[in-house]
Amino acid sequence: MKEQLLALLVAKFAGVPKATLERIAEKKAGSVTDEAQLQSIADGIDYGQIVQSEVDSKITDANKKAIQNYETTHKLKDGKPVSTEPVEPGNQKPDDISAIVANAVKSAVEPLQQKIESFEKKDTQNTYLGKVKSTLSEKKIPESFWGKRTIDVESDEQLSAVVSEIETDWTNFRQEQINEGVMIDKPASSGGSPSDGESLAKQIEAGTKEIVEQQKN
């Protein structure tokens, strides 16, 4: 079950270290007996659990390393002196281990946290980009007109602002082309058949693509 769950997590969290996902898969799949449960388990795992798993692992590793470093510095083994040489009073710091652990965990976890935040931001942006495409498509604004723009949307407010800006630009651009005779303004209430409307939309999009290409050249 572990390998099947791991495969689902790798597909869901692309870019997250496999070792981290493997620890989660091993923990979550331990009591699973029905393979049909694996997808719902994978769906229930989020970035917060990934961070916590990584933190727990780093704390364990950091504790081991900190104790080794402390014992080496103070010439100890299992808490007992391994040398008759006295330790200088200035080097006796009871909080050495906790400080080392804290620093080790911070340095290990911060990069992962930043990476995961980047993944979450990208997922959010992709979701909103899909909403932008859907909204503009409903408004009959061809992607050839706005597709080259850099769209960075992470909230509903930004979504509304971006769509409104593109819609205004398209309205102005379309009017300019109509005034110049490049496009034909056919009112929606003219009584034309649906096929006529679709044909006109295709003509407008084709003309827009041609104009955009000419402007780029």
DRENPA-3360 file (N, C-alpha, C; in nm, 2 decimals, always signed):
BEGIN
1 = MKEQLLAL = +0.08/-0.12/+0.00/+0.00/+0.00/+0.00/+0.09/+0.13/+0.00 ~ +0.20/+0.12/+0.07/+0.29/+0.23/+0.08/+0.33/+0.29/-0.06 ~ +0.37/+0.19/-0.15/+0.42/+0.23/-0.28/+0.31/+0.30/-0.36 ~ +0.19/+0.24/-0.35/+0.08/+0.30/-0.43/+0.04/+0.44/-0.38 ~ +0.04/+0.46/-0.24/+0.01/+0.59/-0.19/+0.13/+0.68/-0.22 ~ +0.25/+0.64/-0.22/+0.36/+0.72/-0.25/+0.35/+0.77/-0.40 ~ +0.31/+0.69/-0.49/+0.29/+0.73/-0.63/+0.19/+0.84/-0.64 ~ +0.08/+0.83/-0.56/-0.02/+0.93/-0.57/+0.03/+1.06/-0.51;
9 = LVAKFAGV = +0.11/+1.06/-0.41/+0.16/+1.18/-0.35/+0.27/+1.24/-0.44 ~ +0.35/+1.16/-0.50/+0.45/+1.22/-0.59/+0.38/+1.29/-0.71 ~ +0.27/+1.24/-0.76/+0.20/+1.30/-0.87/+0.13/+1.43/-0.82 ~ +0.08/+1.43/-0.69/+0.01/+1.55/-0.64/+0.10/+1.66/-0.60 ~ +0.22/+1.62/-0.54/+0.31/+1.72/-0.49/+0.44/+1.72/-0.57 ~ +0.43/+1.75/-0.70/+0.55/+1.76/-0.78/+0.65/+1.86/-0.73 ~ +0.77/+1.81/-0.71/+0.88/+1.90/-0.67/+0.91/+1.89/-0.52 ~ +0.82/+1.83/-0.44/+0.85/+1.80/-0.30/+0.95/+1.68/-0.29;
17 = PKATLERI = +1.05/+1.69/-0.21/+1.14/+1.58/-0.19/+1.07/+1.45/-0.17 ~ +1.12/+1.34/-0.25/+1.05/+1.21/-0.24/+1.07/+1.15/-0.10 ~ +1.18/+1.18/-0.04/+1.21/+1.12/+0.10/+1.10/+1.17/+0.20 ~ +1.06/+1.30/+0.18/+0.95/+1.35/+0.27/+0.82/+1.28/+0.24 ~ +0.79/+1.27/+0.12/+0.66/+1.20/+0.08/+0.66/+1.05/+0.12 ~ +0.78/+0.99/+0.11/+0.79/+0.85/+0.15/+0.76/+0.83/+0.30 ~ +0.81/+0.92/+0.38/+0.78/+0.91/+0.53/+0.63/+0.92/+0.55 ~ +0.57/+1.02/+0.48/+0.42/+1.03/+0.50/+0.35/+0.91/+0.45;
25 = AEKKAGSV = +0.39/+0.86/+0.34/+0.32/+0.74/+0.28/+0.34/+0.62/+0.37 ~ +0.45/+0.60/+0.43/+0.48/+0.49/+0.52/+0.39/+0.50/+0.65 ~ +0.38/+0.63/+0.70/+0.30/+0.65/+0.82/+0.15/+0.63/+0.79 ~ +0.10/+0.69/+0.68/-0.04/+0.68/+0.65/-0.09/+0.55/+0.60 ~ +0.00/+0.47/+0.53/-0.05/+0.35/+0.47/-0.03/+0.23/+0.56 ~ +0.02/+0.25/+0.68/+0.04/+0.15/+0.77/-0.08/+0.07/+0.81 ~ -0.19/+0.13/+0.83/-0.31/+0.06/+0.87/-0.42/+0.05/+0.76 ~ -0.38/+0.07/+0.64/-0.47/+0.07/+0.53/-0.48/-0.08/+0.47;
33 = TDEAQLQS = -0.60/-0.13/+0.46/-0.61/-0.27/+0.41/-0.69/-0.27/+0.27 ~ -0.75/-0.16/+0.24/-0.83/-0.15/+0.12/-0.77/-0.05/+0.03 ~ -0.72/-0.09/-0.09/-0.65/+0.00/-0.18/-0.74/+0.12/-0.23 ~ -0.87/+0.09/-0.22/-0.97/+0.20/-0.26/-0.96/+0.32/-0.17 ~ -0.91/+0.30/-0.05/-0.90/+0.42/+0.04/-0.78/+0.51/+0.01 ~ -0.69/+0.46/-0.07/-0.56/+0.54/-0.09/-0.58/+0.68/-0.15 ~ -0.67/+0.69/-0.25/-0.70/+0.81/-0.32/-0.75/+0.92/-0.22 ~ -0.85/+0.87/-0.14/-0.91/+0.97/-0.04/-0.80/+1.01/+0.06;
41 = IADGIDYG = -0.71/+0.92/+0.10/-0.60/+0.95/+0.19/-0.51/+1.06/+0.13 ~ -0.47/+1.03/+0.00/-0.39/+1.13/-0.07/-0.45/+1.27/-0.08 ~ -0.58/+1.26/-0.11/-0.66/+1.39/-0.12/-0.66/+1.47/+0.01 ~ -0.66/+1.40/+0.12/-0.66/+1.46/+0.25/-0.53/+1.52/+0.30 ~ -0.42/+1.49/+0.23/-0.29/+1.53/+0.27/-0.26/+1.67/+0.21 ~ -0.22/+1.77/+0.29/-0.19/+1.90/+0.24/-0.05/+1.94/+0.27 ~ -0.02/+2.06/+0.22/+0.12/+2.11/+0.24/+0.16/+2.13/+0.39 ~ +0.06/+2.16/+0.47/+0.09/+2.17/+0.61/+0.14/+2.04/+0.67;
49 = QIVQSEVD = +0.08/+1.93/+0.63/+0.13/+1.80/+0.68/+0.27/+1.77/+0.63 ~ +0.30/+1.81/+0.51/+0.43/+1.79/+0.45/+0.54/+1.87/+0.53 ~ +0.50/+1.99/+0.56/+0.60/+2.08/+0.64/+0.62/+2.01/+0.78 ~ +0.51/+1.97/+0.84/+0.52/+1.91/+0.98/+0.61/+1.79/+0.98 ~ +0.59/+1.70/+0.87/+0.67/+1.58/+0.86/+0.82/+1.62/+0.85 ~ +0.84/+1.72/+0.77/+0.98/+1.76/+0.75/+1.04/+1.82/+0.88 ~ +0.96/+1.89/+0.95/+1.01/+1.95/+1.07/+1.04/+1.84/+1.17 ~ +0.95/+1.74/+1.19/+0.97/+1.63/+1.28/+1.10/+1.56/+1.25;
57 = SKITDANK = +1.12/+1.54/+1.12/+1.24/+1.47/+1.07/+1.37/+1.55/+1.10 ~ +1.36/+1.68/+1.07/+1.48/+1.76/+1.10/+1.51/+1.78/+1.25 ~ +1.41/+1.78/+1.33/+1.43/+1.79/+1.47/+1.50/+1.66/+1.52 ~ +1.46/+1.55/+1.47/+1.52/+1.42/+1.51/+1.67/+1.42/+1.47 ~ +1.69/+1.46/+1.34/+1.83/+1.46/+1.29/+1.92/+1.56/+1.36 ~ +1.86/+1.68/+1.39/+1.93/+1.79/+1.45/+1.97/+1.75/+1.60 ~ +1.88/+1.68/+1.66/+1.91/+1.64/+1.80/+2.02/+1.55/+1.81 ~ +2.03/+1.45/+1.72/+2.14/+1.36/+1.71/+2.27/+1.43/+1.68;
65 = KAIQNYET = +2.26/+1.52/+1.58/+2.39/+1.59/+1.55/+2.43/+1.68/+1.66 ~ +2.34/+1.75/+1.72/+2.37/+1.84/+1.83/+2.44/+1.77/+1.94 ~ +2.38/+1.65/+1.98/+2.44/+1.58/+2.09/+2.58/+1.53/+2.06 ~ +2.60/+1.49/+1.93/+2.73/+1.45/+1.89/+2.83/+1.56/+1.90 ~ +2.79/+1.68/+1.84/+2.88/+1.80/+1.85/+2.91/+1.84/+1.99 ~ +2.80/+1.83/+2.07/+2.82/+1.88/+2.21/+2.92/+1.78/+2.28 ~ +2.90/+1.65/+2.26/+2.99/+1.56/+2.33/+3.13/+1.57/+2.28 ~ +3.15/+1.60/+2.15/+3.28/+1.62/+2.09/+3.35/+1.74/+2.15;
73 = THKLKDGK = +3.27/+1.85/+2.16/+3.32/+1.98/+2.21/+3.36/+1.96/+2.36 ~ +3.28/+1.89/+2.43/+3.31/+1.88/+2.58/+3.37/+1.75/+2.62 ~ +3.42/+1.68/+2.52/+3.49/+1.55/+2.54/+3.40/+1.46/+2.63 ~ +3.28/+1.43/+2.59/+3.19/+1.35/+2.66/+3.15/+1.23/+2.57 ~ +3.10/+1.12/+2.63/+3.04/+1.01/+2.56/+2.93/+0.96/+2.64 ~ +2.81/+0.96/+2.59/+2.69/+0.92/+2.67/+2.69/+0.99/+2.81 ~ +2.73/+1.12/+2.80/+2.72/+1.20/+2.92/+2.83/+1.19/+3.02 ~ +2.93/+1.11/+2.99/+3.05/+1.09/+3.07/+3.17/+1.14/+3.01;
81 = PVSTEPVE = +3.27/+1.19/+3.09/+3.39/+1.24/+3.03/+3.47/+1.13/+2.97 ~ +3.53/+1.16/+2.86/+3.62/+1.06/+2.79/+3.77/+1.11/+2.80 ~ +3.79/+1.23/+2.87/+3.92/+1.28/+2.88/+3.94/+1.34/+3.02 ~ +4.06/+1.34/+3.07/+4.09/+1.39/+3.20/+4.11/+1.54/+3.19 ~ +4.12/+1.60/+3.07/+4.14/+1.74/+3.05/+4.02/+1.82/+3.10 ~ +4.03/+1.91/+3.19/+3.92/+1.99/+3.23/+3.86/+2.08/+3.12 ~ +3.73/+2.10/+3.13/+3.66/+2.18/+3.04/+3.66/+2.32/+3.09 ~ +3.70/+2.42/+3.01/+3.71/+2.56/+3.06/+3.57/+2.61/+3.10;
89 = PGNQKPDD = +3.56/+2.68/+3.21/+3.43/+2.73/+3.26/+3.35/+2.80/+3.15 ~ +3.42/+2.88/+3.07/+3.36/+2.96/+2.97/+3.29/+2.88/+2.86 ~ +3.32/+2.75/+2.85/+3.26/+2.67/+2.74/+3.15/+2.58/+2.80 ~ +3.12/+2.59/+2.93/+3.01/+2.52/+2.98/+2.88/+2.59/+2.97 ~ +2.81/+2.56/+2.86/+2.68/+2.63/+2.83/+2.57/+2.52/+2.83 ~ +2.49/+2.52/+2.93/+2.38/+2.42/+2.94/+2.28/+2.42/+2.83 ~ +2.27/+2.54/+2.76/+2.17/+2.55/+2.65/+2.23/+2.53/+2.52 ~ +2.36/+2.48/+2.51/+2.42/+2.45/+2.38/+2.34/+2.37/+2.29;
97 = ISAIVANA = +2.29/+2.25/+2.34/+2.22/+2.16/+2.26/+2.09/+2.22/+2.21 ~ +2.01/+2.28/+2.29/+1.88/+2.34/+2.24/+1.91/+2.45/+2.14 ~ +2.02/+2.53/+2.16/+2.05/+2.63/+2.06/+2.09/+2.57/+1.92 ~ +2.17/+2.46/+1.93/+2.21/+2.40/+1.81/+2.09/+2.34/+1.74 ~ +2.00/+2.27/+1.81/+1.89/+2.21/+1.75/+1.80/+2.31/+1.69 ~ +1.78/+2.42/+1.76/+1.69/+2.53/+1.70/+1.75/+2.59/+1.57 ~ +1.88/+2.61/+1.57/+1.94/+2.67/+1.45/+1.94/+2.57/+1.34 ~ +1.96/+2.44/+1.37/+1.97/+2.33/+1.27/+1.83/+2.32/+1.20;
105 = VKSAVEPL = +1.73/+2.32/+1.29/+1.59/+2.30/+1.24/+1.55/+2.42/+1.15 ~ +1.58/+2.54/+1.20/+1.55/+2.66/+1.12/+1.62/+2.66/+0.99 ~ +1.74/+2.63/+0.98/+1.82/+2.63/+0.85/+1.77/+2.52/+0.76 ~ +1.72/+2.41/+0.82/+1.67/+2.30/+0.73/+1.53/+2.32/+0.68 ~ +1.45/+2.38/+0.77/+1.30/+2.38/+0.73/+1.27/+2.51/+0.65 ~ +1.34/+2.62/+0.67/+1.30/+2.74/+0.60/+1.31/+2.73/+0.45 ~ +1.41/+2.66/+0.39/+1.41/+2.65/+0.25/+1.29/+2.57/+0.20 ~ +1.26/+2.46/+0.27/+1.14/+2.38/+0.24/+1.01/+2.46/+0.25;
113 = QQKIESFE = +1.00/+2.54/+0.35/+0.88/+2.62/+0.37/+0.86/+2.72/+0.26 ~ +0.98/+2.78/+0.21/+0.97/+2.87/+0.10/+0.93/+2.80/-0.03 ~ +0.98/+2.68/-0.04/+0.96/+2.60/-0.16/+0.81/+2.57/-0.17 ~ +0.75/+2.52/-0.06/+0.61/+2.48/-0.05/+0.52/+2.61/-0.07 ~ +0.56/+2.72/-0.01/+0.48/+2.84/-0.03/+0.48/+2.88/-0.18 ~ +0.60/+2.85/-0.25/+0.60/+2.88/-0.39/+0.51/+2.79/-0.47 ~ +0.50/+2.66/-0.43/+0.41/+2.57/-0.49/+0.27/+2.61/-0.47 ~ +0.23/+2.65/-0.35/+0.10/+2.69/-0.32/+0.06/+2.81/-0.40;
121 = KKDTQNTY = +0.15/+2.91/-0.41/+0.13/+3.03/-0.49/+0.10/+2.99/-0.63 ~ +0.19/+2.90/-0.69/+0.17/+2.86/-0.83/+0.04/+2.80/-0.85 ~ +0.00/+2.71/-0.76/-0.13/+2.64/-0.77/-0.25/+2.74/-0.77 ~ -0.24/+2.84/-0.68/-0.34/+2.94/-0.67/-0.35/+3.02/-0.80 ~ -0.23/+3.06/-0.85/-0.23/+3.14/-0.97/-0.28/+3.06/-1.09 ~ -0.25/+2.93/-1.10/-0.30/+2.85/-1.21/-0.45/+2.84/-1.20 ~ -0.51/+2.83/-1.07/-0.65/+2.82/-1.06/-0.72/+2.95/-1.10 ~ -0.66/+3.06/-1.06/-0.72/+3.19/-1.10/-0.70/+3.22/-1.25;
129 = LGKVKSTL = -0.59/+3.17/-1.31/-0.57/+3.19/-1.45/-0.68/+3.11/-1.53 ~ -0.71/+2.99/-1.48/-0.82/+2.92/-1.54/-0.96/+3.00/-1.53 ~ -0.98/+3.06/-1.42/-1.10/+3.14/-1.41/-1.10/+3.26/-1.50 ~ -0.98/+3.32/-1.52/-0.96/+3.44/-1.61/-1.00/+3.39/-1.75 ~ -0.94/+3.28/-1.79/-0.97/+3.23/-1.93/-1.12/+3.20/-1.95 ~ -1.18/+3.14/-1.85/-1.32/+3.10/-1.85/-1.41/+3.23/-1.86 ~ -1.38/+3.33/-1.78/-1.46/+3.45/-1.78/-1.45/+3.53/-1.91 ~ -1.32/+3.54/-1.96/-1.30/+3.61/-2.09/-1.36/+3.54/-2.20;
137 = SEKKIPES = -1.36/+3.40/-2.20/-1.42/+3.33/-2.30/-1.57/+3.35/-2.31 ~ -1.63/+3.36/-2.19/-1.78/+3.39/-2.18/-1.81/+3.53/-2.24 ~ -1.71/+3.62/-2.23/-1.73/+3.75/-2.28/-1.69/+3.77/-2.42 ~ -1.66/+3.65/-2.49/-1.62/+3.65/-2.63/-1.49/+3.73/-2.66 ~ -1.40/+3.73/-2.56/-1.28/+3.80/-2.59/-1.17/+3.70/-2.62 ~ -1.12/+3.70/-2.75/-1.03/+3.60/-2.79/-0.90/+3.60/-2.71 ~ -0.85/+3.48/-2.69/-0.72/+3.46/-2.61/-0.60/+3.52/-2.69 ~ -0.62/+3.52/-2.82/-0.51/+3.58/-2.91/-0.49/+3.73/-2.87;
145 = FWGKRTID = -0.59/+3.79/-2.81/-0.58/+3.93/-2.78/-0.50/+3.95/-2.65 ~ -0.53/+3.87/-2.55/-0.47/+3.89/-2.42/-0.37/+3.78/-2.37 ~ -0.36/+3.67/-2.45/-0.28/+3.56/-2.41/-0.13/+3.58/-2.38 ~ -0.08/+3.69/-2.44/+0.07/+3.72/-2.42/+0.09/+3.80/-2.29 ~ -0.01/+3.84/-2.23/+0.00/+3.92/-2.11/+0.05/+3.84/-1.99 ~ +0.12/+3.90/-1.90/+0.16/+3.83/-1.77/+0.05/+3.86/-1.67 ~ -0.02/+3.75/-1.63/-0.13/+3.76/-1.54/-0.09/+3.69/-1.41 ~ -0.09/+3.78/-1.31/-0.05/+3.73/-1.17/-0.17/+3.76/-1.08;
153 = VESDEQLS = -0.26/+3.66/-1.06/-0.38/+3.68/-0.98/-0.38/+3.58/-0.87 ~ -0.41/+3.63/-0.75/-0.41/+3.54/-0.63/-0.53/+3.57/-0.54 ~ -0.63/+3.64/-0.59/-0.75/+3.67/-0.51/-0.86/+3.70/-0.61 ~ -0.99/+3.70/-0.55/-1.10/+3.73/-0.63/-1.10/+3.88/-0.67 ~ -1.05/+3.96/-0.58/-1.04/+4.11/-0.61/-0.95/+4.13/-0.73 ~ -0.83/+4.06/-0.73/-0.74/+4.08/-0.85/-0.80/+4.02/-0.97 ~ -0.88/+3.91/-0.96/-0.94/+3.85/-1.07/-1.04/+3.95/-1.14 ~ -1.12/+4.01/-1.06/-1.22/+4.11/-1.11/-1.15/+4.23/-1.18;
161 = AVVSEIET = -1.04/+4.27/-1.12/-0.96/+4.39/-1.17/-0.90/+4.35/-1.31 ~ -0.84/+4.23/-1.32/-0.77/+4.19/-1.44/-0.87/+4.17/-1.55 ~ -0.98/+4.11/-1.52/-1.08/+4.08/-1.62/-1.14/+4.22/-1.67 ~ -1.17/+4.31/-1.58/-1.22/+4.44/-1.61/-1.12/+4.52/-1.70 ~ -0.99/+4.51/-1.67/-0.89/+4.58/-1.75/-0.89/+4.52/-1.89 ~ -0.88/+4.39/-1.90/-0.87/+4.33/-2.03/-1.00/+4.36/-2.11 ~ -1.12/+4.35/-2.05/-1.24/+4.38/-2.12/-1.25/+4.52/-2.17 ~ -1.20/+4.62/-2.09/-1.19/+4.76/-2.13/-1.10/+4.77/-2.25;
169 = DWTNFRQE = -0.98/+4.71/-2.24/-0.88/+4.72/-2.35/-0.94/+4.66/-2.48 ~ -1.01/+4.54/-2.46/-1.07/+4.48/-2.58/-1.17/+4.57/-2.65 ~ -1.26/+4.63/-2.56/-1.36/+4.71/-2.61/-1.30/+4.83/-2.69 ~ -1.20/+4.89/-2.64/-1.13/+5.00/-2.71/-1.07/+4.96/-2.83 ~ -1.00/+4.84/-2.82/-0.92/+4.79/-2.94/-1.02/+4.76/-3.05 ~ -1.13/+4.69/-3.02/-1.23/+4.65/-3.11/-1.30/+4.77/-3.18 ~ -1.32/+4.87/-3.10/-1.39/+4.99/-3.16/-1.29/+5.06/-3.26 ~ -1.16/+5.06/-3.22/-1.06/+5.12/-3.31/-1.06/+5.05/-3.45;
177 = QINEGVMI = -1.07/+4.91/-3.44/-1.07/+4.83/-3.56/-1.19/+4.85/-3.64 ~ -1.31/+4.87/-3.57/-1.43/+4.89/-3.64/-1.43/+5.03/-3.71 ~ -1.37/+5.13/-3.64/-1.36/+5.26/-3.70/-1.28/+5.26/-3.83 ~ -1.17/+5.18/-3.82/-1.08/+5.17/-3.94/-1.13/+5.07/-4.05 ~ -1.24/+5.01/-4.02/-1.30/+4.92/-4.12/-1.24/+4.78/-4.12 ~ -1.15/+4.75/-4.02/-1.09/+4.62/-4.01/-1.19/+4.52/-3.96 ~ -1.27/+4.56/-3.87/-1.38/+4.47/-3.81/-1.51/+4.52/-3.85 ~ -1.61/+4.43/-3.85/-1.75/+4.47/-3.88/-1.83/+4.47/-3.75;
185 = DKPASSGG = -1.90/+4.57/-3.72/-1.98/+4.58/-3.60/-2.12/+4.53/-3.63 ~ -2.15/+4.41/-3.58/-2.28/+4.36/-3.61/-2.36/+4.35/-3.48 ~ -2.46/+4.43/-3.46/-2.54/+4.42/-3.33/-2.59/+4.28/-3.30 ~ -2.59/+4.25/-3.17/-2.64/+4.12/-3.12/-2.79/+4.10/-3.15 ~ -2.86/+4.21/-3.16/-3.01/+4.20/-3.19/-3.05/+4.21/-3.33 ~ -2.95/+4.19/-3.42/-2.98/+4.21/-3.57/-3.06/+4.09/-3.62 ~ -3.09/+3.99/-3.54/-3.17/+3.88/-3.59/-3.09/+3.78/-3.67 ~ -2.96/+3.79/-3.67/-2.88/+3.69/-3.74/-2.89/+3.55/-3.67;
193 = SPSDGESL = -2.87/+3.45/-3.75/-2.88/+3.31/-3.69/-2.76/+3.29/-3.61 ~ -2.76/+3.18/-3.52/-2.64/+3.15/-3.44/-2.52/+3.12/-3.52 ~ -2.54/+3.06/-3.64/-2.43/+3.03/-3.72/-2.36/+3.15/-3.77 ~ -2.44/+3.26/-3.80/-2.39/+3.39/-3.84/-2.30/+3.45/-3.73 ~ -2.35/+3.44/-3.61/-2.28/+3.49/-3.50/-2.15/+3.42/-3.48 ~ -2.15/+3.29/-3.49/-2.02/+3.21/-3.47/-1.93/+3.24/-3.59 ~ -1.98/+3.26/-3.71/-1.89/+3.30/-3.82/-1.83/+3.43/-3.80 ~ -1.91/+3.53/-3.75/-1.85/+3.66/-3.72/-1.75/+3.66/-3.61;
201 = AKQIEAGT = -1.77/+3.58/-3.51/-1.67/+3.57/-3.40/-1.54/+3.51/-3.45 ~ -1.55/+3.41/-3.54/-1.43/+3.35/-3.60/-1.35/+3.46/-3.68 ~ -1.43/+3.54/-3.76/-1.37/+3.64/-3.84/-1.30/+3.74/-3.75 ~ -1.36/+3.78/-3.64/-1.30/+3.88/-3.55/-1.17/+3.82/-3.49 ~ -1.18/+3.70/-3.45/-1.06/+3.64/-3.38/-0.95/+3.62/-3.48 ~ -0.98/+3.58/-3.61/-0.88/+3.57/-3.71/-0.81/+3.71/-3.74 ~ -0.90/+3.81/-3.75/-0.85/+3.94/-3.77/-0.76/+3.99/-3.66 ~ -0.80/+3.96/-3.54/-0.72/+4.00/-3.42/-0.59/+3.94/-3.42;
209 = KEIVEQQK = -0.58/+3.81/-3.45/-0.45/+3.74/-3.45/-0.36/+3.80/-3.55 ~ -0.42/+3.84/-3.67/-0.34/+3.89/-3.77/-0.28/+4.03/-3.73 ~ -0.36/+4.11/-3.67/-0.32/+4.24/-3.62/-0.22/+4.23/-3.51 ~ -0.24/+4.14/-3.42/-0.14/+4.12/-3.31/-0.01/+4.08/-3.37 ~ -0.01/+3.99/-3.47/+0.12/+3.94/-3.53/+0.19/+4.06/-3.60 ~ +0.11/+4.14/-3.67/+0.17/+4.26/-3.74/+0.23/+4.35/-3.64 ~ +0.17/+4.38/-3.52/+0.22/+4.47/-3.42/+0.35/+4.41/-3.36 ~ +0.36/+4.28/-3.35/+0.48/+4.22/-3.29/+0.60/+4.24/-3.39;
217 = N = +0.57/+4.23/-3.52/+0.67/+4.24/-3.62/+0.71/+4.39/-3.65;
% end
